[in-house]
Amino acid sequence: MIWNAKVLLQKLNIKDKNKMLFEPYTQIAENLSSFEMLGEVICDGREKPPLRPDHVFEVEKHVLHNVKMEGDTDNCNISGLCKLASGEFLLIDNYNLKIKRLNSNYKVTSSCDVPEHPQDVCVVGEREAAVTVNKSSENRHEIHLFRVRSGGLMKTRTIKLQHRCIELAHHSGNLYITTDTSLHVYNISSGQGRQLYSDETGEYTVFRCAVSTDGSRIFITNITHDQLITLNKDGTKLSTLTHPELQDPWDAHVTSLGHMFVSCGVLNTVVQVVGMKDGTQTVKPLTGKKEKLAGPRALCFNSSTNTLVVGLFENDNIVELQLKH
């Protein structure tokens, strides 16, 4: 600051014959060094403080948004959800064989047909998304990549797999894909992949997956045994979480700050897994009778509005859960 003042005076002296000097008060710097802080940020009710990684959420309000389109021949069945950097959403309508694009107000703006049977969707780039398509009777196990354009959605390429593909998550150019009983990782560019984890003790032991922001943890829902499994990036099991509120765990969603949400089909609830940071994992119900969720399935957290979006089974609506900060 003192240096800037001297430079300004030098420029002024060029235009003025009078000589001007700047004499700084050195006591300012001396006094500043004795302060631990320059001030305090006080929330005035309009700006909310940032969320902490250990924050426990509560539902403030829930709102229904209809996502049925003209031309849909069946009830909607929302099996996949993701949020684009633009604030828009992509969802998979499993029954109507479509990937649908929603604006930030959850209104359908465009769609693209997908072969039987689309399962899930995730963002793999700023304007690109991947969709799992699986139909075992026709030996169809594919990843469809879509470009999100101003005019709509355009499929760019297809990656064919040799195994079932149900759910997928993306991290650092890799796709993590579940088969119901195993987890595989594939590099998007090369198409090369390998199996990370397997559990053949039931029909749906590796159903859905989510990856932490730093890529060090992978979370798997085990519907058969009502468990949430945590793996490291190499596929080694680190922990198994069971809880009375964790029944029929369908989808798992982890936010950028590490908050974990799981949809539970039998109880028609969404729960938050707390204690993620210190390893003391337990489950806290997020929704209850008031929200009346019927068949919660896909989950997606919107950090800009502090809301959790829930796709429902055989329902034309999605649910926006507005959460208390």
C-alpha positions in Angstrom: 0.0 0.0 0.0 2.9 2.4 0.9 4.7 1.5 -2.3 1.6 2.3 -4.3 1.3 5.7 -2.7 4.9 6.5 -3.6 4.4 5.5 -7.2 1.3 7.7 -7.4 3.2 10.7 -6.0 6.0 10.2 -8.5 3.5 10.4 -11.4 2.0 13.5 -9.9 5.4 15.2 -9.5 6.0 14.8 -13.3 2.9 17.0 -14.0 3.4 19.5 -11.1 6.3 21.7 -10.3 5.6 21.5 -6.5 7.5 18.8 -4.7 5.3 16.4 -2.7 6.5 13.7 -0.3 4.7 10.9 1.4 5.6 10.2 5.0 4.1 6.9 6.2 2.9 6.2 9.7 5.0 3.3 10.7 2.9 2.8 13.8 0.1 1.3 11.6 2.3 -1.7 10.6 3.4 -2.1 14.2 -0.2 -2.1 15.5 -1.4 -4.4 12.8 1.1 -7.1 13.8 -0.5 -7.3 17.2 -3.9 -8.2 15.8 -4.9 -11.9 15.2 -7.6 -10.9 12.7 -8.7 -7.8 10.8 -12.4 -8.3 11.4 -15.2 -10.8 11.7 -17.7 -12.1 9.1 -21.2 -11.9 10.4 -24.1 -13.5 8.6 -26.9 -11.0 8.1 -29.5 -13.6 7.0 -29.0 -13.1 3.3 -25.6 -14.9 2.9 -25.2 -18.3 4.4 -21.9 -19.6 5.8 -20.3 -22.5 4.0 -21.3 -26.0 4.8 -19.0 -28.1 7.0 -18.1 -31.7 6.0 -19.8 -33.0 9.2 -23.0 -31.0 8.7 -26.2 -33.0 9.4 -29.1 -32.0 7.2 -32.8 -31.6 7.8 -35.6 -31.2 5.2 -37.1 -27.7 5.3 -39.5 -28.2 2.4 -40.2 -30.7 -0.4 -41.5 -29.8 -3.9 -42.7 -32.1 -6.7 -41.7 -31.5 -10.3 -43.4 -33.3 -13.2 -41.0 -34.7 -15.8 -43.4 -36.5 -18.1 -43.2 -35.5 -21.8 -45.7 -35.5 -24.6 -45.1 -38.8 -26.4 -44.2 -40.8 -23.2 -46.1 -44.0 -23.5 -45.5 -45.3 -19.9 -45.1 -44.0 -16.4 -41.8 -42.3 -15.8 -39.3 -44.4 -13.9 -36.3 -42.2 -13.0 -33.3 -44.5 -12.5 -30.5 -42.0 -13.0 -29.8 -38.4 -12.2 -26.9 -36.0 -12.6 -26.2 -32.2 -12.6 -24.3 -30.4 -15.3 -21.9 -27.5 -14.6 -24.5 -25.2 -16.3 -27.0 -25.9 -13.5 -29.1 -28.1 -15.7 -29.9 -31.8 -15.0 -29.9 -35.0 -16.9 -32.1 -37.9 -15.9 -32.8 -41.4 -17.2 -36.4 -42.4 -17.8 -36.0 -46.1 -17.7 -39.5 -47.0 -18.9 -39.8 -44.5 -21.7 -36.2 -45.2 -22.9 -35.1 -41.6 -22.8 -32.4 -39.4 -21.4 -34.1 -36.1 -20.5 -32.6 -32.7 -20.0 -34.0 -30.4 -17.4 -33.3 -26.7 -16.8 -32.4 -25.3 -13.4 -36.1 -25.0 -12.6 -36.6 -28.8 -13.3 -38.5 -28.3 -16.5 -37.9 -30.7 -19.3 -36.3 -28.9 -22.2 -35.2 -31.7 -24.5 -34.7 -35.5 -24.7 -33.0 -38.2 -26.7 -34.1 -41.8 -27.2 -31.9 -44.5 -25.8 -32.0 -48.3 -26.6 -33.4 -50.8 -24.1 -32.7 -50.5 -21.2 -31.1 -47.3 -20.0 -30.0 -47.6 -16.3 -28.0 -44.6 -15.1 -26.3 -41.4 -16.2 -23.2 -39.4 -15.0 -21.3 -36.4 -16.0 -17.9 -37.1 -17.6 -17.0 -33.6 -18.8 -18.3 -30.1 -18.8 -20.7 -30.8 -21.6 -20.6 -34.6 -21.8 -22.4 -37.4 -20.1 -22.3 -41.2 -20.1 -25.3 -43.6 -20.0 -25.4 -47.3 -19.1 -27.6 -49.4 -21.4 -28.2 -53.1 -20.5 -30.4 -55.7 -22.1 -29.0 -59.2 -21.2 -31.5 -61.1 -23.5 -29.9 -59.4 -26.5 -26.4 -59.4 -25.0 -26.4 -55.6 -25.0 -24.0 -54.1 -22.4 -23.0 -50.6 -23.5 -21.9 -47.2 -22.4 -23.4 -44.4 -24.6 -21.6 -41.0 -24.5 -23.7 -37.9 -25.2 -22.6 -34.3 -26.0 -24.9 -31.6 -24.4 -25.4 -28.9 -26.9 -27.5 -25.7 -26.9 -29.9 -27.4 -29.3 -30.3 -30.7 -27.4 -28.4 -34.0 -26.8 -26.3 -35.7 -29.4 -24.8 -39.2 -29.0 -21.1 -39.2 -29.9 -19.9 -42.8 -29.4 -20.6 -46.2 -27.8 -18.4 -48.4 -25.7 -19.3 -52.1 -25.8 -18.7 -54.2 -22.7 -18.6 -58.0 -22.1 -20.6 -57.9 -18.9 -23.7 -56.3 -17.4 -23.6 -52.6 -16.8 -26.1 -51.1 -14.3 -24.8 -48.0 -12.5 -21.8 -45.8 -13.2 -19.7 -43.1 -11.6 -16.9 -41.0 -13.0 -13.6 -39.7 -11.6 -10.5 -38.4 -13.4 -11.2 -40.0 -16.8 -12.3 -43.4 -15.4 -15.8 -44.9 -15.3 -16.7 -47.1 -12.4 -19.4 -49.6 -13.5 -21.5 -52.0 -11.4 -22.9 -55.3 -12.7 -25.1 -56.2 -9.7 -22.4 -58.5 -8.3 -19.1 -56.8 -9.3 -17.4 -53.4 -9.8 -15.3 -52.6 -12.8 -13.2 -49.5 -13.8 -12.7 -48.4 -17.4 -10.6 -45.6 -18.9 -12.9 -43.5 -21.1 -10.2 -42.7 -23.7 -8.7 -46.2 -24.2 -11.7 -48.3 -23.2 -9.4 -50.5 -21.2 -10.8 -51.9 -17.9 -10.5 -54.3 -15.1 -12.5 -55.8 -12.2 -12.0 -54.1 -8.9 -14.3 -55.9 -6.6 -16.8 -58.9 -6.6 -19.3 -60.4 -4.2 -21.2 -63.5 -5.4 -23.1 -64.1 -2.2 -26.4 -62.7 -3.6 -28.2 -61.3 -6.6 -27.7 -57.5 -5.9 -24.5 -57.3 -3.8 -22.8 -54.6 -5.9 -25.8 -52.6 -7.1 -24.9 -48.9 -7.1 -21.6 -47.0 -6.6 -20.3 -43.5 -5.8 -16.8 -42.1 -5.7 -15.4 -39.6 -3.3 -14.2 -36.2 -4.6 -10.5 -37.2 -4.2 -11.0 -40.6 -5.7 -9.7 -42.4 -2.6 -13.0 -44.0 -1.6 -15.6 -46.0 -3.5 -19.0 -46.6 -1.9 -21.3 -49.5 -2.9 -24.9 -50.3 -2.1 -25.5 -54.0 -1.3 -29.2 -54.6 -1.5 -29.1 -58.3 -0.8 -27.5 -57.8 2.7 -28.7 -54.2 3.4 -25.2 -52.8 3.5 -23.1 -49.8 2.4 -19.6 -51.0 1.5 -16.6 -48.7 1.4 -13.6 -49.7 -0.7 -10.3 -48.0 -1.4 -9.4 -47.0 -4.9 -7.8 -50.4 -5.5 -11.0 -52.3 -4.6 -10.0 -53.4 -1.1 -12.9 -53.4 1.4 -12.4 -50.9 4.2 -15.7 -51.1 6.0 -19.2 -52.4 6.0 -22.1 -50.4 7.4 -25.4 -51.9 8.5 -28.2 -50.1 10.3 -32.0 -50.6 10.9 -32.7 -47.6 8.7 -30.5 -48.9 5.9 -32.9 -51.3 4.3 -32.9 -52.0 0.6 -30.2 -49.4 0.0 -30.7 -48.4 -3.7 -28.6 -45.4 -4.7 -25.7 -43.8 -3.0 -24.7 -40.2 -3.7 -21.6 -38.4 -2.2 -21.3 -34.6 -2.4 -18.2 -32.5 -3.2 -17.8 -31.9 0.6 -18.2 -35.6 1.4 -21.8 -35.7 2.6 -23.4 -39.1 1.8 -27.0 -39.8 1.0 -28.6 -43.2 0.4 -32.1 -44.0 -0.9 -33.8 -46.9 0.8 -36.6 -48.6 -1.2 -38.3 -50.8 1.5 -38.7 -47.9 4.0 -39.4 -45.3 1.3 -36.9 -43.0 2.8 -33.6 -41.2 2.1 -31.0 -41.3 4.8 -27.7 -39.4 5.5 -24.7 -41.4 6.5 -22.9 -39.3 9.1 -19.5 -39.7 10.6 -17.9 -40.1 7.1 -14.8 -38.0 8.0 -13.8 -39.6 11.3 -14.9 -43.2 10.3 -17.6 -43.5 12.9 -20.3 -44.1 10.3 -23.9 -44.3 11.3 -27.3 -43.5 9.6 -29.7 -40.6 10.2 -33.1 -40.5 8.5 -33.4 -37.5 6.3 -37.0 -38.0 5.2 -40.1 -39.4 6.9 -43.9 -39.6 6.7 -44.1 -35.8 5.9 -42.3 -36.2 2.6 -44.2 -39.4 1.6 -41.6 -40.6 -0.8 -42.9 -43.5 -2.8 -40.1 -45.6 -4.2 -37.0 -43.3 -3.9 -34.4 -44.2 -6.4 -31.8 -41.9 -8.0 -30.2 -39.1 -6.0 -28.4 -35.9 -7.0 -27.3 -33.0 -4.7 -27.5 -29.4 -6.0 -24.9 -27.5 -3.9 -25.8 -24.1 -5.4 -29.3 -24.4 -4.0 -28.7 -26.8 -1.1 -31.2 -29.2 -2.4 -31.3 -33.0 -2.9 -33.2 -34.2 -6.0 -34.8 -37.6 -5.8 -36.0 -39.7 -8.7 -39.0 -42.0 -8.0 -40.0 -45.5 -9.1 -42.9 -45.6 -11.5 -43.8 -42.0 -10.9 -44.0 -39.0 -13.2 -42.6 -36.6 -10.6 -39.2 -36.0 -9.1 -38.9 -34.6 -5.6 -36.8 -31.6 -4.7 -35.8 -31.7 -1.0 -34.9 -28.2 0.1 -32.5 -28.7 3.0 -31.8 -26.5 6.0 -28.4 -25.0 5.9 
